[in-house]
Amino acid sequence: MVKTVKGWLPRLFQAIQLFIYRMVKRVRRIVSGQTQVARICGEGGSANGQAVVHSAAMTIALWKEWATSKKLHQLFVDRAQDPAMDINDTADQICGTKKISDTPVVTENLKRCLGNIKVVNKFIVSVQAHSSKSFDKDNAEHESKLEELWELLRPGTKREGGRYSKEWGRIGFQQSDPASDFRGGGMLGLDQLLYFARTRTSVARRMISEPSTETKRYPWACVGINLTMEAKRILEERMLDGQLYGISNMRAMVIFNELYANMFEILHARWIAAKPENVLAFPPVLKEALEAINREVAETGSLVPPGTSA
């Protein structure tokens, strides 16, 4: 019964928030004579009619309105997350549905917002495709990345048995062939492990050797692959959008990888602080860490790592 109540409370809170949001919109519409879309994209326009300076906040507000508007619901379902969205036609559809007059300030900013949304849509699709790309043992580049990960974490140390070895467990893989562990996150999982090892090398080396008792260590690489899927979910739920609007795909990937790296450091810091008796204590620590991470990203759109990075 307690679990049932706890499950309903967040949804009830969200429903109340949505109700209040719609009531506020209705009052503002009556007072200003403008729809919410028009207010978002045109409010604050200069006296000479020039478009306001576009900002990420404007696109965030438009996304929220588009996602919660009853009149725009079907258009949102059909186009909001489409990487091939026709910006001009979608803007016309929104203006027509919401009965927004052809005001240059509003329409120009609306198209800029839709352009930002489309760029993020394309980035999300590229990340999803990368996570679906399997590790290929016959691909020299894939094999090279795996070997680089080992060398970064265990420099100058040869594995007993070569490519297929239980020694992979030293950096947290669970199989003698680590390629088997990438089934969940695909090549994205490997690339994010490698990103962490390249950019935070001393931190990564410390993490695989902590705590000092081996039975208290979680499988670093496998946990990292699971965190890749959590980071991907955060991206898909549009919690990072504010950081991704108006930037290149390359820069967006850096932001996404930094989110992942910060998540990994936060989790590890919590694990060390928990002073576990053994690795069996790991699941609840992971659960609490992910809940805290989700709250922070949902509230701020970003994630601050603990003060442990080198």
C-alpha positions, 0 to 999 in steps of 0.5 A, spaced: 500 500 500 505 504 501 509 503 495 502 504 491 501 511 494 509 513 493 508 511 486 501 515 485 504 521 489 509 524 483 504 523 478 499 527 482 504 532 483 505 533 476 498 533 474 497 539 479 503 542 476 500 541 469 493 544 471 496 550 474 500 551 468 494 551 464 490 556 468 495 561 468 496 560 461 488 562 460 488 568 465 494 571 461 491 569 454 485 573 457 489 579 460 494 580 454 489 577 448 495 573 446 496 565 446 502 562 450 506 561 444 506 568 441 508 571 448 514 566 448 516 568 442 514 575 442 514 578 449 519 583 450 520 585 442 523 592 441 519 598 440 521 598 432 519 591 431 525 587 431 526 580 433 528 579 441 535 576 442 533 569 441 535 564 447 535 557 450 530 559 455 525 561 449 526 554 446 525 551 453 519 555 454 516 553 447 518 546 448 514 545 454 508 549 451 508 545 445 508 538 449 502 540 454 498 544 449 491 540 448 490 543 441 498 542 439 498 535 442 497 531 435 502 535 432 507 534 437 506 527 437 508 527 429 513 532 429 516 534 435 522 529 435 522 528 428 530 529 426 527 531 419 522 536 421 520 541 416 521 548 420 517 552 416 511 548 415 511 546 422 511 553 424 505 555 419 501 549 423 502 552 430 500 559 428 494 556 424 492 552 430 493 557 435 490 563 431 497 567 431 497 573 426 503 573 422 507 577 426 515 577 424 517 577 431 513 571 433 514 567 427 522 569 426 523 566 433 518 561 433 522 558 427 529 559 431 526 555 436 524 549 432 530 549 428 534 548 435 529 543 437 530 539 430 538 540 431 537 536 438 533 531 435 538 529 430 543 529 435 539 524 439 538 520 433 545 519 432 546 517 439 541 512 439 544 509 432 551 509 436 548 505 442 545 500 437 552 499 433 555 492 436 562 491 437 565 488 431 571 483 433 573 483 426 573 491 426 581 493 427 578 500 430 574 497 435 579 492 437 584 498 438 579 502 442 579 496 447 586 495 447 587 503 448 582 502 454 586 497 457 593 501 456 590 507 459 587 503 466 593 498 466 599 501 463 605 497 461 601 491 464 600 485 459 594 480 460 595 473 461 592 469 455 592 475 451 585 478 447 581 473 451 583 473 458 580 473 465 584 479 466 579 484 463 576 483 470 581 487 473 578 493 469 571 491 471 569 487 465 565 480 467 567 476 461 573 473 458 571 477 452 569 484 454 566 485 447 560 480 450 559 486 455 557 491 450 551 488 448 547 493 452 550 500 450 554 498 443 559 502 441 557 508 445 558 504 451 566 503 449 567 510 447 564 513 453 569 508 457 574 511 453 572 518 454 573 517 461 579 514 461 582 519 456 580 525 460 580 523 467 585 518 467 588 519 474 581 518 476 579 512 472 585 509 475 584 510 482 576 508 481 578 501 479 583 500 485 578 503 490 576 501 495 583 497 497 579 491 499 577 487 492 571 484 494 568 491 495 569 493 488 564 494 483 565 492 476 567 498 473 567 497 466 560 494 466 557 499 471 560 504 466 556 501 460 550 501 465 551 509 466 551 510 458 544 507 458 542 512 464 545 518 460 542 516 454 535 516 457 536 523 460 538 525 453 532 522 450 527 525 456 530 532 454 533 534 460 539 536 457 536 540 451 538 547 454 545 546 454 544 543 446 540 548 443 544 552 438 551 548 438 555 543 433 554 536 434 561 535 436 560 540 442 553 536 444 557 530 444 562 533 449 557 535 453 553 528 453 560 525 455 561 530 460 554 528 463 556 521 463 563 522 466 560 526 472 555 521 473 560 516 474 564 520 479 558 522 483 556 514 483 563 512 485 564 518 491 557 515 494 560 508 494 566 510 497 562 514 502 558 508 504 564 504 506 561 498 504 562 491 507 562 488 500 559 489 493 552 486 495 551 493 498 552 496 491 545 496 488 541 501 493 547 506 493 546 506 485 539 507 486 540 513 490 545 516 486 541 515 480 535 518 483 539 524 486 543 525 479 536 525 475 533 530 480 539 535 479 539 534 472 531 535 472 532 542 476 538 545 473 539 542 466 546 540 468 550 536 473 556 538 478 561 533 479 564 532 486 571 535 487 575 529 486 577 530 479 584 531 477 
